[in-house]
Amino acid sequence: MINAMRTILGLTWSLISCLTALMFAMMSKRFIPFVLTRIGSQMWSSNMLRIAGINRPYVTFAFDEAQFERWPEKVIIVSNHASQLDINVCASVIPRPIVYLAKASIRKVPVLGLLNERVGTVFIDRSNKSAAKKSIDNLLDSLSKGISVIVYPEGTRSDDGELNPFKKGAFYLAAGADVPVIPMHVHGTRKVLPKGGWLLRPNPVHVRFGSPVHPESASTADITKLSKAAFESVADMRKWHQENVASPD
């Protein structure tokens, strides 16, 4: 009963937050930073985690923590994806405005599609070269405004917590924009809201950041190298979580 109430409250709060964000985003683009930080990160995500019974996620680093404050202003963050709640976790722990890399079909979703387009979500469309170039242009536009872009390169949520192979779209974008990739691993959200589930269940959540990986060129070989390095970093952090954190992933 309690978990059902959490879920209903979470859905209601998500709708309220989304409509509030859309209202401000449509008023003026000057409100976009406010929408991403105060509404997306604080109003929606932080409170969504509280509704789910989660304290602030535990954050660790696979490198010198002091580097966290010295990351490049323009960056793409790649993370595993085990739960719909990952979006809220990422927004609550990344200390910058963030948007997401999303499939072009998201544009067709009522309210959500319009909101994502308005705040600068990077839609990826592999249908032709012109669409691919537009994706890079949109990415550069968001990055130039101090907005980081987060990508779930597995392409879909994991059923069992295992790390699926990374698709290379994000890494082509990183090379095209000449920006570093920061690996990230989220642990514990699959227990809170697994793929195919709908009830929110409290569980500790942990986040670990890896060192930035820099693209060398846009060649196929270098993109493969970049993707492999990011995948191995996330896989190593997953193993670290499994060995050092008691809660299931």
Secondary structure, DSSP 8 states (H G I E B T S, - for coil): -HHHHHHHHHHHHHHHHHHHHHHHHHH-GGGHHHIIIIIIIIIIIIHHHHHTT--S-EEEESS-GGGGGGS-SS-EEEE----TTHHHHHHHHSSS-EEEEEEGGGGGSTTHHHHHHHHT-EEE--S-HHHHHHHHHHHHHHHHTT-EEEE-TTSS--SSS------SHHHHHHHHHT--EEEEEEESHHHHS-TT---------EEEE---B----SSHHHHHHHHHHHHHHHHHHHHHHHHH--S--
